[in-house]
Amino acid sequence: MEDLTQEEWASQLAKDDNAVILDVRTDDEIAEGIIPNAIHIDIYKGQEFINEIEKLDKSKNYYVYCRSGNRSGQACAIMEQLGFENAFNLEGGMLEWEGDVVDSE
């Protein structure tokens, strides 16, 4: 797992053809908006979260975020334990995100 600053995360993501953006916040939190093209899997769902993560393609590069960067860090650690090689945590999460946000519809 690697913690990336907002700038590092955005610039690395922009150049990554193998990227998947993963939002691990709650349903209530994503109602406030989501980073474009992100998939949403709530880390608080416990085993259901792990089951959903297990379905993902381990060969992709995952850019993971939450509200502040704590849960996404935990998600990256879980993903590494499950065999994902590239999980990048967004430091500061949505609280510090200055990029695009869209409705979670």
MMTF fields as JSON, N, C-alpha, C and O atoms, coordinates in Angstrom:
{
  "mmtfVersion": "1.0.0",
  "mmtfProducer": "UNKNOWN",
  "numBonds": 419,
  "numAtoms": 420,
  "numGroups": 105,
  "numChains": 1,
  "numModels": 1,
  "chainsPerModel": [1],
  "groupsPerChain": [105],
  "chainIdList": ["A"],
  "bondAtomList": [4, 2, 8, 6, 12, 10, 16, 14, 20, 18, 24, 22, 28, 26, 32, 30, 36, 34, 40, 38, 44, 42, 48, 46, 52, 50, 56, 54, 60, 58, 64, 62, 68, 66, 72, 70, 76, 74, 80, 78, 84, 82, 88, 86, 92, 90, 96, 94, 100, 98, 104, 102, 108, 106, 112, 110, 116, 114, 120, 118, 124, 122, 128, 126, 132, 130, 136, 134, 140, 138, 144, 142, 148, 146, 152, 150, 156, 154, 160, 158, 164, 162, 168, 166, 172, 170, 176, 174, 180, 178, 184, 182, 188, 186, 192, 190, 196, 194, 200, 198, 204, 202, 208, 206, 212, 210, 216, 214, 220, 218, 224, 222, 228, 226, 232, 230, 236, 234, 240, 238, 244, 242, 248, 246, 252, 250, 256, 254, 260, 258, 264, 262, 268, 266, 272, 270, 276, 274, 280, 278, 284, 282, 288, 286, 292, 290, 296, 294, 300, 298, 304, 302, 308, 306, 312, 310, 316, 314, 320, 318, 324, 322, 328, 326, 332, 330, 336, 334, 340, 338, 344, 342, 348, 346, 352, 350, 356, 354, 360, 358, 364, 362, 368, 366, 372, 370, 376, 374, 380, 378, 384, 382, 388, 386, 392, 390, 396, 394, 400, 398, 404, 402, 408, 406, 412, 410, 416, 414],
  "bondOrderList": [1, 1, 1, 1, 1, 1, 1, 1, 1, 1, 1, 1, 1, 1, 1, 1, 1, 1, 1, 1, 1, 1, 1, 1, 1, 1, 1, 1, 1, 1, 1, 1, 1, 1, 1, 1, 1, 1, 1, 1, 1, 1, 1, 1, 1, 1, 1, 1, 1, 1, 1, 1, 1, 1, 1, 1, 1, 1, 1, 1, 1, 1, 1, 1, 1, 1, 1, 1, 1, 1, 1, 1, 1, 1, 1, 1, 1, 1, 1, 1, 1, 1, 1, 1, 1, 1, 1, 1, 1, 1, 1, 1, 1, 1, 1, 1, 1, 1, 1, 1, 1, 1, 1, 1],
  "groupList": [{"groupName": "MET", "atomNameList": ["N", "CA", "C", "O"], "elementList": ["N", "C", "C", "O"], "formalChargeList": [0, 0, 0, 0], "bondAtomList": [1, 0, 2, 1, 3, 2], "bondOrderList": [1, 1, 2], "singleLetterCode": "M", "chemCompType": "L-PEPTIDE LINKING"}, {"groupName": "GLU", "atomNameList": ["N", "CA", "C", "O"], "elementList": ["N", "C", "C", "O"], "formalChargeList": [0, 0, 0, 0], "bondAtomList": [1, 0, 2, 1, 3, 2], "bondOrderList": [1, 1, 2], "singleLetterCode": "E", "chemCompType": "L-PEPTIDE LINKING"}, {"groupName": "ASP", "atomNameList": ["N", "CA", "C", "O"], "elementList": ["N", "C", "C", "O"], "formalChargeList": [0, 0, 0, 0], "bondAtomList": [1, 0, 2, 1, 3, 2], "bondOrderList": [1, 1, 2], "singleLetterCode": "D", "chemCompType": "L-PEPTIDE LINKING"}, {"groupName": "LEU", "atomNameList": ["N", "CA", "C", "O"], "elementList": ["N", "C", "C", "O"], "formalChargeList": [0, 0, 0, 0], "bondAtomList": [1, 0, 2, 1, 3, 2], "bondOrderList": [1, 1, 2], "singleLetterCode": "L", "chemCompType": "L-PEPTIDE LINKING"}, {"groupName": "THR", "atomNameList": ["N", "CA", "C", "O"], "elementList": ["N", "C", "C", "O"], "formalChargeList": [0, 0, 0, 0], "bondAtomList": [1, 0, 2, 1, 3, 2], "bondOrderList": [1, 1, 2], "singleLetterCode": "T", "chemCompType": "L-PEPTIDE LINKING"}, {"groupName": "GLN", "atomNameList": ["N", "CA", "C", "O"], "elementList": ["N", "C", "C", "O"], "formalChargeList": [0, 0, 0, 0], "bondAtomList": [1, 0, 2, 1, 3, 2], "bondOrderList": [1, 1, 2], "singleLetterCode": "Q", "chemCompType": "L-PEPTIDE LINKING"}, {"groupName": "TRP", "atomNameList": ["N", "CA", "C", "O"], "elementList": ["N", "C", "C", "O"], "formalChargeList": [0, 0, 0, 0], "bondAtomList": [1, 0, 2, 1, 3, 2], "bondOrderList": [1, 1, 2], "singleLetterCode": "W", "chemCompType": "L-PEPTIDE LINKING"}, {"groupName": "ALA", "atomNameList": ["N", "CA", "C", "O"], "elementList": ["N", "C", "C", "O"], "formalChargeList": [0, 0, 0, 0], "bondAtomList": [1, 0, 2, 1, 3, 2], "bondOrderList": [1, 1, 2], "singleLetterCode": "A", "chemCompType": "L-PEPTIDE LINKING"}, {"groupName": "SER", "atomNameList": ["N", "CA", "C", "O"], "elementList": ["N", "C", "C", "O"], "formalChargeList": [0, 0, 0, 0], "bondAtomList": [1, 0, 2, 1, 3, 2], "bondOrderList": [1, 1, 2], "singleLetterCode": "S", "chemCompType": "L-PEPTIDE LINKING"}, {"groupName": "LYS", "atomNameList": ["N", "CA", "C", "O"], "elementList": ["N", "C", "C", "O"], "formalChargeList": [0, 0, 0, 0], "bondAtomList": [1, 0, 2, 1, 3, 2], "bondOrderList": [1, 1, 2], "singleLetterCode": "K", "chemCompType": "L-PEPTIDE LINKING"}, {"groupName": "ASN", "atomNameList": ["N", "CA", "C", "O"], "elementList": ["N", "C", "C", "O"], "formalChargeList": [0, 0, 0, 0], "bondAtomList": [1, 0, 2, 1, 3, 2], "bondOrderList": [1, 1, 2], "singleLetterCode": "N", "chemCompType": "L-PEPTIDE LINKING"}, {"groupName": "VAL", "atomNameList": ["N", "CA", "C", "O"], "elementList": ["N", "C", "C", "O"], "formalChargeList": [0, 0, 0, 0], "bondAtomList": [1, 0, 2, 1, 3, 2], "bondOrderList": [1, 1, 2], "singleLetterCode": "V", "chemCompType": "L-PEPTIDE LINKING"}, {"groupName": "ILE", "atomNameList": ["N", "CA", "C", "O"], "elementList": ["N", "C", "C", "O"], "formalChargeList": [0, 0, 0, 0], "bondAtomList": [1, 0, 2, 1, 3, 2], "bondOrderList": [1, 1, 2], "singleLetterCode": "I", "chemCompType": "L-PEPTIDE LINKING"}, {"groupName": "ARG", "atomNameList": ["N", "CA", "C", "O"], "elementList": ["N", "C", "C", "O"], "formalChargeList": [0, 0, 0, 0], "bondAtomList": [1, 0, 2, 1, 3, 2], "bondOrderList": [1, 1, 2], "singleLetterCode": "R", "chemCompType": "L-PEPTIDE LINKING"}, {"groupName": "GLY", "atomNameList": ["N", "CA", "C", "O"], "elementList": ["N", "C", "C", "O"], "formalChargeList": [0, 0, 0, 0], "bondAtomList": [1, 0, 2, 1, 3, 2], "bondOrderList": [1, 1, 2], "singleLetterCode": "G", "chemCompType": "PEPTIDE LINKING"}, {"groupName": "PRO", "atomNameList": ["N", "CA", "C", "O"], "elementList": ["N", "C", "C", "O"], "formalChargeList": [0, 0, 0, 0], "bondAtomList": [1, 0, 2, 1, 3, 2], "bondOrderList": [1, 1, 2], "singleLetterCode": "P", "chemCompType": "L-PEPTIDE LINKING"}, {"groupName": "HIS", "atomNameList": ["N", "CA", "C", "O"], "elementList": ["N", "C", "C", "O"], "formalChargeList": [0, 0, 0, 0], "bondAtomList": [1, 0, 2, 1, 3, 2], "bondOrderList": [1, 1, 2], "singleLetterCode": "H", "chemCompType": "L-PEPTIDE LINKING"}, {"groupName": "TYR", "atomNameList": ["N", "CA", "C", "O"], "elementList": ["N", "C", "C", "O"], "formalChargeList": [0, 0, 0, 0], "bondAtomList": [1, 0, 2, 1, 3, 2], "bondOrderList": [1, 1, 2], "singleLetterCode": "Y", "chemCompType": "L-PEPTIDE LINKING"}, {"groupName": "PHE", "atomNameList": ["N", "CA", "C", "O"], "elementList": ["N", "C", "C", "O"], "formalChargeList": [0, 0, 0, 0], "bondAtomList": [1, 0, 2, 1, 3, 2], "bondOrderList": [1, 1, 2], "singleLetterCode": "F", "chemCompType": "L-PEPTIDE LINKING"}, {"groupName": "CYS", "atomNameList": ["N", "CA", "C", "O"], "elementList": ["N", "C", "C", "O"], "formalChargeList": [0, 0, 0, 0], "bondAtomList": [1, 0, 2, 1, 3, 2], "bondOrderList": [1, 1, 2], "singleLetterCode": "C", "chemCompType": "L-PEPTIDE LINKING"}],
  "groupTypeList": [0, 1, 2, 3, 4, 5, 1, 1, 6, 7, 8, 5, 3, 7, 9, 2, 2, 10, 7, 11, 12, 3, 2, 11, 13, 4, 2, 2, 1, 12, 7, 1, 14, 12, 12, 15, 10, 7, 12, 16, 12, 2, 12, 17, 9, 14, 5, 1, 18, 12, 10, 1, 12, 1, 9, 3, 2, 9, 8, 9, 10, 17, 17, 11, 17, 19, 13, 8, 14, 10, 13, 8, 14, 5, 7, 19, 7, 12, 0, 1, 5, 3, 14, 18, 1, 10, 7, 18, 10, 3, 1, 14, 14, 0, 3, 1, 6, 1, 14, 2, 11, 11, 2, 8, 1],
  "groupIdList": [1, 2, 3, 4, 5, 6, 7, 8, 9, 10, 11, 12, 13, 14, 15, 16, 17, 18, 19, 20, 21, 22, 23, 24, 25, 26, 27, 28, 29, 30, 31, 32, 33, 34, 35, 36, 37, 38, 39, 40, 41, 42, 43, 44, 45, 46, 47, 48, 49, 50, 51, 52, 53, 54, 55, 56, 57, 58, 59, 60, 61, 62, 63, 64, 65, 66, 67, 68, 69, 70, 71, 72, 73, 74, 75, 76, 77, 78, 79, 80, 81, 82, 83, 84, 85, 86, 87, 88, 89, 90, 91, 92, 93, 94, 95, 96, 97, 98, 99, 100, 101, 102, 103, 104, 105],
  "secStructList": [7, 3, 3, 3, 7, 2, 2, 2, 2, 2, 2, 2, 2, 2, 6, 7, 6, 6, 3, 3, 3, 3, 3, 7, 1, 7, 2, 2, 2, 2, 6, 6, 7, 5, 7, 6, 6, 7, 3, 3, 7, 7, 4, 4, 4, 6, 2, 2, 2, 2, 2, 2, 2, 2, 6, 1, 7, 6, 6, 1, 3, 3, 3, 3, 3, 7, 1, 1, 1, 2, 2, 2, 2, 2, 2, 2, 2, 2, 2, 2, 2, 6, 6, 7, 1, 7, 3, 3, 3, 3, 6, 6, 2, 2, 2, 2, 7, 7, 1, 7, 7, 5, 7, 7, 7],
  "xCoordList": [0.847, 0.0, 0.877, 1.952, 0.406, 1.133, 0.166, -0.913, 0.564, -0.219, 0.222, 1.411, -0.733, -0.421, -1.107, -2.242, -0.383, -1.019, -2.079, -2.131, -2.909, -3.948, -3.33, -3.846, -2.219, -1.589, -1.012, -1.182, -0.323, 0.266, -0.819, -0.684, -1.891, -2.992, -3.608, -3.802, -3.913, -4.571, -3.665, -4.126, -2.374, -1.493, -1.178, -1.109, -0.988, -0.716, -1.944, -1.828, -3.117, -4.367, -4.567, -4.989, -4.268, -4.473, -3.629, -4.019, -2.476, -1.573, -1.756, -1.068, -2.674, -2.807, -3.948, -5.117, -3.609, -4.625, -5.245, -6.187, -4.722, -5.172, -5.8, -5.79, -6.343, -6.803, -8.271, -9.107, -8.552, -9.926, -9.997, -9.162, -10.998, -11.193, -12.21, -13.283, -11.855, -12.711, -13.055, -12.171, -14.355, -14.878, -15.368, -16.245, -14.803, -15.182, -16.043, -16.156, -16.65, -17.495, -18.875, -19.208, -19.665, -21.033, -21.97, -21.62, -23.163, -24.174, -24.507, -24.662, -24.617, -24.919, -23.829, -24.116, -22.578, -21.475, -21.429, -21.16, -21.685, -21.604, -22.748, -22.68, -23.803, -24.903, -24.423, -25.054, -23.292, -22.732, -21.906, -21.43, -21.734, -20.961, -19.859, -19.433, -19.408, -18.437, -17.467, -17.845, -16.238, -15.271, -15.738, -16.125, -15.709, -16.221, -15.611, -14.413, -16.462, -16.09, -15.703, -15.235, -15.89, -15.551, -16.586, -17.768, -16.118, -17.046, -17.146, -16.183, -18.309, -18.563, -18.733, -19.615, -17.887, -18.033, -17.783, -16.665, -18.818, -18.752, -17.921, -18.281, -16.813, -15.933, -16.625, -16.237, -17.651, -18.345, -19.241, -19.836, -19.345, -20.192, -19.493, -20.059, -18.282, -17.595, -17.332, -16.65, -17.884, -17.636, -18.159, -17.563, -19.265, -19.799, -18.788, -18.645, -18.082, -17.027, -15.943, -15.52, -15.507, -14.462, -14.941, -14.192, -16.184, -16.738, -16.726, -16.375, -17.112, -17.131, -15.712, -15.469, -14.783, -13.387, -12.808, -12.064, -13.157, -12.642, -13.056, -12.378, -14.162, -14.647, -13.864, -13.955, -13.095, -12.376, -11.157, -10.623, -10.734, -9.578, -8.29, -7.986, -7.537, -6.327, -5.203, -4.211, -5.342, -4.29, -4.427, -3.556, -5.511, -5.731, -5.015, -4.579, -4.906, -4.356, -5.529, -6.329, -5.626, -6.773, -6.412, -5.463, -7.197, -7.059, -8.223, -9.375, -7.904, -8.932, -9.068, -8.072, -10.312, -10.525, -11.742, -12.627, -11.754, -12.896, -13.066, -12.705, -13.599, -13.816, -12.509, -12.248, -11.678, -10.475, -9.163, -8.089, -9.237, -8.032, -7.781, -6.909, -8.525, -8.321, -8.892, -8.179, -10.181, -10.815, -10.21, -10.065, -9.853, -9.251, -7.889, -7.493, -7.171, -5.918, -6.156, -5.409, -7.204, -7.573, -7.971, -7.598, -8.733, -9.167, -7.965, -7.925, -6.984, -5.771, -5.038, -4.549, -4.964, -4.291, -5.027, -4.394, -6.353, -7.158, -6.92, -6.749, -6.909, -6.709, -5.345, -5.226, -4.328, -2.996, -3.017, -2.418, -3.709, -3.815, -4.526, -4.261, -5.423, -6.174, -5.432, -5.94, -4.233, -3.427, -3.404, -2.89, -3.954, -3.875, -2.495, -2.05, -1.815, -0.458, -0.42, 0.494, -1.4, -1.352, -2.614, -3.63, -2.526, -3.621, -3.044, -2.114, -3.603, -3.097, -4.136, -5.29, -3.711, -4.606, -4.521, -3.429, -5.678, -5.744, -5.637, -6.573, -4.504, -4.324, -5.305, -5.465, -5.961, -6.891, -8.284, -9.22, -8.441, -9.754, -10.551, -9.995, -11.862, -12.761, -12.712, -13.056, -12.29, -12.207, -11.245, -11.439, -10.211, -9.21, -9.25, -8.476, -10.138, -10.203, -10.63, -11.631, -9.858, -10.179, -10.527, -10.775, -10.545, -10.875, -12.377, -13.16, -12.755, -14.162, -14.943, -14.42, -16.203, -17.131, -18.452, -18.888, -19.081, -20.372, -21.385, -21.012, -22.666, -23.709, -23.551, -23.118, -23.896, -23.686, -24.824, -25.001, -25.574, -26.72, -26.239, -27.049],
  "yCoordList": [-1.193, 0.0, 1.235, 1.259, 2.235, 3.491, 4.624, 4.7, 5.507, 6.712, 7.774, 8.068, 8.342, 9.388, 10.687, 10.691, 11.799, 13.098, 13.294, 12.547, 14.292, 14.588, 14.76, 14.224, 15.514, 15.8, 14.529, 14.277, 13.726, 12.483, 11.532, 10.915, 11.432, 10.524, 10.922, 10.084, 12.217, 12.707, 12.567, 12.157, 12.903, 12.852, 11.408, 11.088, 10.536, 9.127, 8.477, 7.705, 8.792, 8.258, 8.672, 7.862, 9.92, 10.441, 9.691, 9.596, 9.157, 8.464, 6.948, 6.236, 6.448, 5.012, 4.425, 4.695, 3.621, 2.988, 1.762, 1.179, 1.371, 0.15, 0.487, -0.329, 1.693, 2.199, 1.9, 1.894, 1.65, 1.561, 2.447, 2.335, 3.333, 4.189, 3.503, 3.093, 3.386, 2.682, 3.601, 4.11, 3.803, 4.615, 3.657, 2.832, 3.761, 2.827, 3.493, 2.98, 4.64, 5.347, 4.701, 3.761, 5.23, 4.735, 5.317, 6.261, 4.737, 5.24, 6.699, 7.497, 7.054, 8.44, 9.386, 10.482, 8.956, 9.82, 9.993, 11.092, 8.931, 9.092, 9.93, 10.417, 10.102, 10.972, 12.41, 13.199, 12.743, 14.092, 14.256, 15.353, 13.174, 13.229, 12.187, 11.707, 11.851, 10.771, 11.19, 11.925, 10.729, 11.026, 10.305, 9.138, 10.978, 10.371, 8.997, 8.782, 8.076, 6.71, 5.802, 4.685, 6.262, 5.416, 4.318, 4.507, 3.152, 2.122, 2.221, 2.589, 1.892, 2.08, 0.742, -0.039, 0.474, -0.697, -0.208, 0.178, -0.225, 0.31, -0.612, -1.77, -0.088, -0.893, -1.332, -2.341, -0.589, -0.956, -2.187, -2.647, -2.718, -3.894, -5.195, -6.272, -5.116, -6.291, -7.362, -7.125, -8.558, -9.69, -9.416, -9.859, -8.692, -8.341, -7.495, -7.651, -6.591, -5.784, -6.714, -6.559, -7.67, -8.599, -9.424, -9.642, -9.876, -10.648, -9.84, -10.362, -8.559, -7.696, -7.424, -7.435, -7.183, -6.934, -8.162, -8.033, -9.354, -10.604, -10.761, -11.453, -10.126, -10.231, -9.338, -9.498, -8.4, -7.439, -8.078, -9.075, -7.491, -7.957, -7.542, -6.352, -8.506, -8.213, -7.636, -7.146, -7.686, -7.147, -5.64, -5.018, -5.065, -3.619, -2.834, -3.396, -1.528, -0.614, 0.11, 0.752, 0.004, 0.555, 1.838, 1.89, 2.87, 4.175, 4.288, 4.452, 4.198, 4.018, 5.29, 5.899, 5.68, 6.861, 6.695, 5.88, 7.507, 7.58, 9.051, 9.93, 9.321, 10.709, 11.392, 12.517, 10.71, 11.366, 10.649, 11.22, 9.42, 8.653, 7.495, 6.668, 7.411, 6.319, 4.996, 3.996, 4.994, 3.753, 3.269, 2.065, 4.206, 3.782, 3.148, 2.234, 3.621, 2.978, 1.553, 0.64, 1.365, 0.024, -0.853, -2.024, -0.276, -1.031, -1.478, -2.612, -0.593, -0.948, -2.103, -3.014, -2.063, -3.129, -4.455, -5.495, -4.422, -5.633, -6.148, -7.349, -5.247, -5.645, -6.308, -7.298, -5.77, -6.379, -7.793, -8.704, -7.979, -9.314, -10.285, -11.487, -9.771, -10.602, -10.816, -11.494, -10.24, -10.482, -9.38, -9.579, -8.213, -7.074, -6.44, -6.156, -6.215, -5.683, -4.163, -3.567, -3.535, -2.086, -1.425, -1.334, -0.964, -0.221, 1.086, 1.085, 2.189, 3.511, 4.255, 4.395, 4.724, 5.417, 6.924, 7.488, 7.568, 9.021, 9.678, 9.621, 10.296, 10.999, 12.154, 12.931, 12.262, 13.37, 13.114, 13.836, 12.084, 11.689, 12.817, 13.785, 12.671, 13.658, 15.002, 16.029, 15.004, 16.273, 17.241, 18.455, 16.703, 17.557, 17.485, 18.167, 16.673, 16.486, 17.768, 18.384, 18.167, 19.387, 19.087, 19.998, 17.803, 17.412, 17.363, 17.857, 16.762, 16.675, 15.763, 14.774, 16.123, 15.309, 15.315, 16.346, 14.136, 14.031, 13.424, 12.851, 13.551, 12.915, 11.412, 10.867, 10.748, 9.301, 8.49, 7.317, 9.092, 8.39, 7.29, 6.592],
  "zCoordList": [0.0, 0.0, 0.0, 0.599, -0.669, -0.705, -0.414, -1.002, 0.503, 0.759, -0.23, -0.352, -0.928, -1.901, -1.501, -1.025, -1.708, -1.491, -2.569, -3.547, -2.381, -3.368, -4.764, -5.745, -4.846, -6.135, -6.75, -7.943, -5.925, -6.425, -6.934, -7.99, -6.157, -6.481, -7.824, -8.704, -7.964, -9.181, -10.4, -11.465, -10.259, -11.428, -11.81, -12.997, -10.827, -11.116, -11.745, -12.697, -11.207, -11.734, -13.191, -14.016, -13.504, -14.851, -15.885, -17.049, -15.468, -16.384, -16.366, -17.098, -15.54, -15.309, -16.132, -15.857, -17.143, -17.991, -17.338, -17.873, -16.19, -15.512, -14.161, -13.24, -14.056, -12.762, -12.495, -13.399, -11.215, -10.716, -9.48, -8.583, -9.431, -8.263, -7.357, -7.801, -6.081, -5.129, -3.961, -3.272, -3.751, -2.653, -1.57, -1.825, -0.352, 0.718, 1.799, 2.912, 1.461, 2.425, 2.546, 1.824, 3.475, 3.68, 2.622, 1.913, 2.531, 1.591, 1.886, 0.962, 3.17, 3.53, 3.046, 2.564, 3.176, 2.756, 1.245, 0.762, 0.491, -0.959, -1.505, -2.634, -0.706, -1.124, -1.308, -2.011, -0.665, -0.79, -2.059, -2.354, -2.807, -4.041, -4.03, -2.98, -5.238, -5.421, -6.528, -7.439, -6.45, -7.51, -8.781, -8.713, -9.936, -11.173, -11.445, -11.26, -11.887, -12.272, -11.109, -11.331, -9.875, -8.725, -8.546, -8.83, -8.066, -7.632, -6.117, -5.445, -5.588, -4.155, -3.463, -3.82, -2.469, -1.604, -0.176, 0.162, 0.655, 2.019, 2.924, 3.138, 3.447, 4.301, 5.583, 6.173, 6.033, 7.266, 7.102, 8.077, 5.897, 5.681, 6.073, 5.886, 6.609, 7.146, 6.108, 5.111, 6.353, 5.455, 4.055, 3.073, 3.952, 2.627, 1.85, 0.638, 2.559, 1.939, 1.372, 0.227, 2.181, 1.742, 0.549, -0.403, 0.604, -0.515, -1.802, -2.86, -1.719, -2.91, -3.418, -4.625, -2.501, -2.882, -3.591, -4.564, -3.093, -3.675, -5.141, -5.901, -5.544, -6.922, -7.88, -9.097, -7.332, -8.175, -8.83, -8.344, -9.932, -10.7, -9.994, -9.909, -9.493, -8.731, -9.579, -9.038, -10.901, -11.773, -12.002, -12.611, -11.516, -11.686, -10.588, -9.583, -10.803, -9.802, -9.145, -9.825, -7.825, -7.106, -6.376, -5.593, -6.656, -6.012, -5.042, -5.445, -3.756, -2.733, -1.897, -1.506, -1.631, -0.795, 0.092, -0.165, 1.157, 2.072, 2.444, 1.662, 3.599, 4.003, 4.383, 3.957, 5.19, 5.714, 5.389, 5.576, 4.91, 4.607, 5.552, 5.285, 6.656, 7.61, 7.115, 7.039, 6.777, 6.312, 5.009, 4.798, 4.124, 2.858, 3.103, 2.38, 4.112, 4.489, 4.968, 4.617, 5.773, 6.234, 5.051, 4.984, 4.117, 2.936, 2.115, 1.637, 1.95, 1.2, 1.885, 1.218, 3.212, 3.96, 3.777, 3.596, 3.824, 3.606, 2.189, 1.981, 1.227, -0.166, -0.35, -1.072, 0.295, 0.198, 0.769, 0.198, 1.901, 2.501, 1.564, 1.595, 0.736, -0.196, -1.516, -2.409, -1.644, -2.833, -3.868, -4.969, -3.538, -4.463, -4.326, -3.213, -5.454, -5.39, -5.38, -4.81, -6.001, -6.147, -5.613, -6.302, -4.365, -3.749, -3.216, -2.409, -3.673, -3.316, -2.487, -2.892, -1.331, -0.412, -0.627, -0.699, -0.728, -0.871, 0.501, 1.298, 0.768, 2.048, 2.151, 1.21, 3.3, 3.508, 2.98, 3.325, 2.136, 1.631, 1.005, 0.487, 1.064, 0.461, 1.178, 0.592, 2.433, 3.16, 2.48, 2.532, 1.843, 1.198, -0.32, -0.991, -0.868, -2.321, -3.014, -2.646, -4.025, -4.773, -6.22, -7.009, -6.566, -7.946, -8.167, -7.356, -9.273, -9.644, -8.696, -8.18, -8.484, -7.71, -8.476, -8.987, -8.544, -9.216, -8.253, -7.23, -8.584, -7.777, -7.837, -8.852, -6.764, -6.67, -7.297, -6.969, -8.171, -8.792, -9.697, -10.305]
}
